Amino acid sequence: MTKAELVAIMAKNAGGSKISAERAMNAMVASIVESLRRGRRVTISGFGTFVVARRAARNGRDPRTGKQIHIPTAKVPRFRASRGLKAAIR
C-alpha cells in the first residue's frame, strides 16, 4: 500500500477530504520522527511501538573490491508490533 492509497482510505473512512487526511498523515509521521529523533519511544496502542536502537560497530566488506572496512556505530529506528497486530495478521 502506498501513502496515496492510505490517505484515500483515511479520507473515505473519516468522511473528510483527501487534503485533510494527507495533512493528518504528514503530521503523524512528522511527530513520530521528531519523537524518535529526541530518543523517545512512540507507542500506538493496538498497533506497535517505534524505538531507536543502537547498532554496534562492526567490520564489513566493500562489495566492489572485497576489502575489509569498518562500519561505525549507528542509531537505527525499530518497530515492534503489538500482540493485537500480530494476532490480526496470523
Secondary structure in CASP SS format (residue, H / E / C, confidence):
PFRMAT SS
TARGET T0000
AUTHOR 0000-0000-0000
METHOD secondary structure of the structure
MODEL  1
M C 1.00
T C 1.00
K H 1.00
A H 1.00
E H 1.00
L H 1.00
V H 1.00
A H 1.00
I H 1.00
M H 1.00
A H 1.00
K H 1.00
N H 1.00
A H 1.00
G C 1.00
G C 1.00
S C 1.00
K H 1.00
I H 1.00
S H 1.00
A H 1.00
E H 1.00
R H 1.00
A H 1.00
M H 1.00
N H 1.00
A H 1.00
M H 1.00
V H 1.00
A H 1.00
S H 1.00
I H 1.00
V H 1.00
E H 1.00
S H 1.00
L H 1.00
R H 1.00
R C 1.00
G C 1.00
R C 1.00
R C 1.00
V E 1.00
T E 1.00
I E 1.00
S C 1.00
G C 1.00
F C 1.00
G E 1.00
T E 1.00
F E 1.00
V E 1.00
V E 1.00
A E 1.00
R E 1.00
R E 1.00
A C 1.00
A C 1.00
R E 1.00
N E 1.00
G E 1.00
R E 1.00
D C 1.00
P C 1.00
R C 1.00
T C 1.00
G C 1.00
K C 1.00
Q E 1.00
I E 1.00
H E 1.00
I E 1.00
P C 1.00
T C 1.00
A E 1.00
K E 1.00
V E 1.00
P E 1.00
R E 1.00
F E 1.00
R E 1.00
A E 1.00
S C 1.00
R H 1.00
G H 1.00
L H 1.00
K H 1.00
A H 1.00
A H 1.00
I H 1.00
R C 1.00
END
